[in-house]
């Protein structure tokens, strides 16, 4: 159905990386260096939005959380890839404005490929 899922995922990741860096967070690596679990999570997010273009950022966040929980992640105050903890594993309403913005940006990028 969509031939360029990898390309869309890469654009989303690089935009997220740039957004994080604009806020002083330099923890993200470039697309070609991300671990498989992160790649799969991003691709799954793209597929979710492409398959559900009417779903808003909250639905996208919920799908992301479900993917994380299915892969053994839990809430934790600090993102830790080893212990699989993440501070954004909370309901969308509890996210900071910056983290909500990341969901909006991700969704906007994916949807731009449909136009």
N, C-alpha and C positions, 0 to 999 in steps of 0.2 A: 504494500500500500504506500509506504513512504520509503524512498530509496536512500535518503540522506540522514538517517537517524544518527549515525556516527558524527557527521558534520554538525548537525544541530546540537548534539550533546557537547561537542568540542567548543562551539561558540558559547553555549550556556556556561560551561565551566570557566572559560577564559574571562567572560564578563563577570562572573561571580568572583573570580580571583582578583580582577581589577577593582571591583567594588570593595572587597575585603581590604586590599592594599590601600585604598583611599581612606580607610578608617584606621590604618596602622597595623592591620593584621597581615603579616607576611608569611603565614603558615601554609598557604596553598602553594602547590607546585604546578608546573605547566602540565597540560593535557598528556603529553607523551611520557610523563613521569608518574602519573597517578597510579595507585595500586588497583588491582582488579576489582576489589569490593567497591571502591569509589566509582570506577568506570561503570560498573553494573548498576549502581544506584542512580547515577546521572542518566544513563540510557533508559532505565525504567521510568524515571520522571518524565523524560521526553515522550516516551511511548504513552504514558498515562494522559498527558495533555493532548497529544495528537489524537488519541482515541476518545477523549472527552473534552472537546474544545469549549464547551459551554461551562465546564467546571471552573470554579474560581480558585484563587490562590489557597484558600482554606482547604479545599478538597485535595489540591496538589500536596499540601503540607501533610494532610492526613494519610495520603497514599505513601508519602516518603516515610512517615513514622511507622506505618504498617510494615514497609519493607525493612526498616531498621530493626523493629521488634522481631520479625521473622528470622533475622540474621543474628540474633543474640545481643543486640544493643539494648541498653537501659539508660534511663535518665541519670545524669551526673552533672555536677556544677562545672566540670571542666571536660572539654572534648579530649578523649584519650582513645586513640585507635587501637591500642593494645588491650585495654580493659573494656573496650566497646561502650564507653559512656559518652553522652552528648547532652549539652545543656538545652538544646532545642527540641528535645523529646517531651514537649508539653503541648497542650492545646494551642491552636493558632492565636487565640485571644491573649495568651500569656507571653507571646513572643515580644521582644523589643521591636520598636519601629524599624530598626535597621534589618532585623531578621525577617520581618514581614516584607520589607522592601525586596529582599533577595527572592522571596517567592513570587512577588509581582514581576520582577525583572525576568526571572527564569521563564515564567509563563508567557510574558510579552514577547520574548525572543522566539520561543517555540511557535507561538501563534503567527508571528511575522512570516514564517516559512509557509504558512497556509494561504497567504494572500497573493 
